[in-house]
Amino acid sequence: MKIFNQITVNISILNEENNIGDCIKSIKNCGINKIIVIDGGSIDKSISIVKKNKIKCYVKKNKGLGFQRSVGIKHSKTKYIAIIDADHRPTKKVFLRLLKDLKKFNYSGIQPNLIQKKNLNYFQKSYQALNDINVNKNGPRDVIGTPSLWNGKIIKSINYNKKITAGSDDTELCIRLKRKGFVVGGSSIKVQTLYRHKFSQYLKKFLWYGKGDAQLIRINPNMFLSLIKHQLFNYPIKYSLISLRKFEIFPIPFFIFAGYIRFIGMMLEFIRDFLNIKEKIYST
């Protein structure tokens, strides 16, 4: 379809050899050929897999996620730009619905619902429950993450903050978009996502989110209390109560774990910064 010639897909990766090949395949199966991969310094086979698929790859070692995404946006020349992670498997139906909703509601950017349907262990089921409460929302939103589809002109004019090396890059971007009067939103269309399945992976993930929270506070100090509330009230209390109303008890320990680990990750980043310890860029 000609409309897909107007979309460039950006994929930022770091050691994603188990995912990047299938991700690229799913995008090509949609009829999208403009794909840019931005690698953060992978030491596995990620880059060779990308090159084997004849995809343009920019390598930016130890720069962080915000820098990687800003590079992809800079090199995208199409009317629309999609931001995808290696563990997403979008379909043609997903892109068509996102395009339709982006235009219909005059959003600057739009995010689908995230779902993994099969073979879920405890951590994956709990993370799905978290996404259903915190992420999978339709209509106008304050923040959207990945995967997402953007008005190319708008996202290029704002772009991601290169100083955000961990989580919260999406939040910081959406804050600046809102200040400019732009609106982002969620679509009810669902995209298949491959959730991590190990405890250690979620530990790293929420420490990483906390690190991003600290970076966000450096840029917007007035957000300190709201982020503390998000970590220590929303996760362990608010989301647990919502889950109880659904008669779902199983994810409550995960919510408590996620909130407090995110808080710890934030405090560790403040300490690292105070002691002037060199930052370590890692995948989640």
C-alpha positions as CSV (number, residue, x, y, z in Angstrom):
1,M,0.0,0.0,0.0
2,K,1.3,3.5,-1.0
3,I,0.5,4.9,2.5
4,F,3.2,2.7,4.0
5,N,5.8,4.5,1.8
6,Q,5.1,7.5,4.1
7,I,6.2,5.7,7.2
8,T,9.8,5.3,8.6
9,V,10.1,2.8,11.4
10,N,12.9,3.5,14.0
11,I,14.1,0.6,16.2
12,S,16.6,1.4,19.0
13,I,18.4,-1.7,20.3
14,L,21.1,-2.9,22.6
15,N,21.9,-6.6,22.6
16,E,18.7,-7.8,21.0
17,E,19.9,-10.7,18.9
18,N,16.9,-12.8,20.0
19,N,14.4,-10.3,18.9
20,I,15.6,-7.9,16.2
21,G,15.3,-10.3,13.3
22,D,11.7,-11.2,13.9
23,C,10.9,-7.6,14.6
24,I,12.3,-6.5,11.2
25,K,10.4,-9.4,9.6
26,S,7.1,-8.3,11.1
27,I,7.6,-4.7,9.9
28,K,8.5,-5.8,6.3
29,N,5.5,-8.1,6.3
30,C,3.4,-4.9,6.7
31,G,4.8,-3.5,3.5
32,I,7.0,-1.0,5.2
33,N,10.5,-0.8,3.7
34,K,11.9,2.3,5.3
35,I,13.5,1.0,8.6
36,I,16.3,2.6,10.6
37,V,18.0,0.7,13.4
38,I,20.0,2.6,16.0
39,D,22.3,0.4,18.0
40,G,23.6,1.4,21.4
41,G,26.8,-0.7,21.3
42,S,25.6,-4.3,21.2
43,I,28.2,-7.0,21.8
44,D,26.1,-9.8,20.6
45,K,25.0,-10.6,17.0
46,S,22.4,-7.8,16.8
47,I,24.3,-5.6,14.3
48,S,25.1,-8.5,12.0
49,I,21.4,-9.6,11.9
50,V,20.4,-6.0,11.0
51,K,23.0,-5.8,8.2
52,K,21.9,-9.3,6.9
53,N,18.4,-7.8,6.5
54,K,19.9,-4.9,4.6
55,I,18.7,-2.3,7.1
56,K,20.4,1.0,7.7
57,C,22.1,0.9,11.1
58,Y,23.6,3.7,13.1
59,V,25.9,2.7,15.9
60,K,26.0,5.1,18.9
61,K,27.9,3.4,21.7
62,N,27.1,4.2,25.3
63,K,24.9,7.2,24.5
64,G,21.6,6.0,25.9
65,L,18.1,5.6,24.7
66,G,17.2,9.3,24.2
67,F,20.3,9.8,22.1
68,Q,19.5,6.7,20.0
69,R,15.9,7.8,19.3
70,S,16.9,11.3,18.5
71,V,19.3,10.0,15.9
72,G,16.6,7.9,14.3
73,I,14.2,10.8,14.2
74,K,16.9,13.0,12.6
75,H,17.5,10.6,9.8
76,S,13.8,9.9,9.1
77,K,12.4,11.8,6.1
78,T,8.8,10.6,5.8
79,K,5.5,12.1,6.8
80,Y,5.0,9.6,9.6
81,I,7.6,8.1,12.0
82,A,7.0,5.0,14.1
83,I,9.0,4.2,17.2
84,I,9.2,0.4,17.8
85,D,11.1,-1.8,20.2
86,A,12.7,-5.1,19.2
87,D,10.1,-7.0,21.2
88,H,7.1,-5.6,19.3
89,R,5.4,-7.4,16.5
90,P,3.2,-4.9,14.7
91,T,0.9,-6.0,11.8
92,K,-0.5,-4.1,8.8
93,K,-3.8,-3.8,10.7
94,V,-2.1,-2.1,13.6
95,F,-0.4,0.5,11.4
96,L,-3.6,1.2,9.4
97,R,-5.6,1.8,12.6
98,L,-2.9,4.0,14.1
99,L,-2.8,6.1,10.9
100,K,-6.6,6.4,11.0
101,D,-6.8,7.4,14.6
102,L,-3.8,9.8,14.3
103,K,-5.6,11.7,11.6
104,K,-9.1,11.4,13.1
105,F,-8.2,12.8,16.5
106,N,-5.5,15.2,15.3
107,Y,-2.9,13.6,17.6
108,S,0.8,14.4,17.3
109,G,1.5,10.8,18.4
110,I,-0.5,7.7,19.2
111,Q,0.2,4.4,21.0
112,P,-1.7,1.0,20.6
113,N,-2.5,-1.3,23.5
114,L,0.2,-3.8,24.5
115,I,-0.7,-7.5,24.8
116,Q,1.0,-10.9,25.0
117,K,-1.6,-13.6,24.7
118,K,0.1,-17.0,25.2
119,N,2.3,-18.9,27.6
120,L,2.5,-16.3,30.3
121,N,4.4,-17.0,33.5
122,Y,3.7,-15.1,36.8
123,F,5.9,-12.1,35.9
124,Q,4.5,-11.7,32.4
125,K,0.9,-12.0,33.6
126,S,1.6,-9.4,36.3
127,Y,3.3,-7.1,33.8
128,Q,0.2,-7.4,31.5
129,A,-2.0,-6.5,34.4
130,L,0.2,-3.5,35.1
131,N,0.0,-2.4,31.4
132,D,-3.8,-2.9,31.4
133,I,-4.1,-0.4,34.3
134,N,-1.3,2.1,33.5
135,V,-0.7,1.9,29.7
136,N,-3.6,0.5,27.8
137,K,-5.8,3.6,27.8
138,N,-7.7,5.0,24.8
139,G,-8.2,8.6,24.0
140,P,-6.1,11.7,24.9
141,R,-3.2,11.0,27.3
142,D,-0.5,12.9,29.1
143,V,2.2,10.4,28.1
144,I,2.6,7.7,25.4
145,G,5.5,5.2,25.1
146,T,6.4,2.6,22.5
147,P,5.3,1.4,20.1
148,S,4.0,4.6,18.8
149,L,3.3,6.4,15.5
150,W,4.0,10.1,15.1
151,N,3.4,13.0,12.8
152,G,6.9,13.3,11.4
153,K,7.0,17.1,11.2
154,I,6.0,17.5,14.8
155,I,8.3,14.8,16.3
156,K,11.3,16.1,14.3
157,S,10.7,19.6,15.7
158,I,10.6,18.5,19.3
159,N,12.6,15.2,19.3
160,Y,13.8,13.1,22.2
161,N,16.1,14.6,24.8
162,K,19.7,13.2,24.3
163,K,20.4,13.5,28.0
164,I,17.8,10.9,29.0
165,T,19.7,7.7,28.9
166,A,17.2,5.4,30.6
167,G,13.4,5.2,31.1
168,S,11.3,8.4,31.1
169,D,12.5,9.6,27.7
170,D,8.9,9.3,26.5
171,T,7.6,11.2,29.5
172,E,10.1,14.1,29.0
173,L,9.2,14.2,25.3
174,C,5.5,14.4,26.0
175,I,5.9,17.1,28.6
176,R,7.5,19.3,26.0
177,L,4.9,18.4,23.4
178,K,2.1,19.4,25.8
179,R,3.8,22.7,26.5
180,K,3.7,23.4,22.8
181,G,0.0,22.6,22.7
182,F,0.3,19.2,21.0
183,V,-1.9,16.2,22.0
184,V,-1.0,12.5,22.2
185,G,-3.3,9.6,22.6
186,G,-4.0,5.9,22.8
187,S,-5.7,3.6,20.3
188,S,-7.7,0.5,21.2
189,I,-5.9,-1.5,18.5
190,K,-3.6,-4.2,20.1
191,V,0.0,-5.0,19.2
192,Q,1.6,-8.2,20.1
193,T,4.5,-7.7,22.6
194,L,7.0,-10.2,23.9
195,Y,7.3,-9.6,27.6
196,R,10.5,-10.5,29.5
197,H,10.0,-13.7,31.5
198,K,12.7,-13.6,34.3
199,F,12.7,-11.9,37.7
200,S,16.2,-10.5,37.0
201,Q,14.9,-8.8,33.8
202,Y,12.1,-7.0,35.7
203,L,14.5,-6.1,38.4
204,K,16.8,-4.4,35.8
205,K,13.8,-2.9,34.0
206,F,12.3,-1.1,37.1
207,L,15.7,0.0,38.3
208,W,16.2,1.5,34.8
209,Y,12.8,3.3,35.0
210,G,13.9,4.7,38.4
211,K,17.1,5.9,36.8
212,G,15.1,7.7,34.1
213,D,12.9,9.2,36.9
214,A,16.0,10.8,38.4
215,Q,17.1,12.2,35.1
216,L,13.6,13.6,34.5
217,I,13.7,15.3,37.9
218,R,17.1,16.9,37.1
219,I,15.4,18.5,34.1
220,N,12.0,19.2,35.8
221,P,12.6,19.5,39.6
222,N,9.0,20.3,40.1
223,M,8.1,16.7,39.2
224,F,9.9,15.2,42.3
225,L,6.7,14.8,44.4
226,S,4.6,13.5,41.6
227,L,7.2,10.9,40.7
228,I,7.5,9.8,44.4
229,K,3.7,9.5,44.5
230,H,3.8,7.4,41.3
231,Q,6.4,5.0,42.8
232,L,5.3,4.7,46.4
233,F,1.5,5.2,46.1
234,N,0.3,4.5,42.6
235,Y,2.2,1.2,42.2
236,P,1.7,-0.5,45.6
237,I,-1.6,1.0,46.7
238,K,-3.6,2.5,43.8
239,Y,-2.9,-0.2,41.3
240,S,-3.4,-2.9,43.9
241,L,-6.9,-1.5,44.8
242,I,-7.8,-1.4,41.1
243,S,-6.6,-5.0,40.8
244,L,-8.7,-6.0,43.8
245,R,-11.8,-4.5,42.3
246,K,-11.2,-6.8,39.3
247,F,-10.9,-9.7,41.7
248,E,-7.3,-10.2,40.7
249,I,-4.9,-10.7,43.6
250,F,-2.0,-12.3,41.9
251,P,-0.3,-9.1,40.5
252,I,-0.3,-7.2,43.8
253,P,3.1,-8.4,45.0
254,F,4.5,-7.5,41.6
255,F,3.0,-4.0,41.8
256,I,4.6,-3.5,45.2
257,F,7.9,-4.8,44.0
258,A,7.9,-2.6,40.9
259,G,7.1,0.6,42.7
260,Y,9.8,0.2,45.4
261,I,12.4,-1.0,42.9
262,R,11.7,2.0,40.8
263,F,12.2,4.2,43.8
264,I,15.5,2.5,44.7
265,G,16.6,2.9,41.1
266,M,15.9,6.6,41.3
267,M,17.8,7.0,44.6
268,L,20.8,5.0,43.2
269,E,21.0,7.3,40.2
270,F,21.0,10.4,42.6
271,I,23.8,8.8,44.6
272,R,25.8,7.9,41.4
273,D,25.4,11.5,40.2
274,F,26.4,12.9,43.6
275,L,29.5,10.8,43.8
276,N,30.3,11.5,40.1
277,I,30.5,7.7,39.3
278,K,30.7,6.9,35.6
279,E,27.3,6.0,34.2
280,K,26.8,2.5,32.9
281,I,24.4,2.0,29.9
282,Y,22.7,-1.3,29.9
283,S,19.8,-3.1,28.3
284,T,16.7,-4.3,30.1
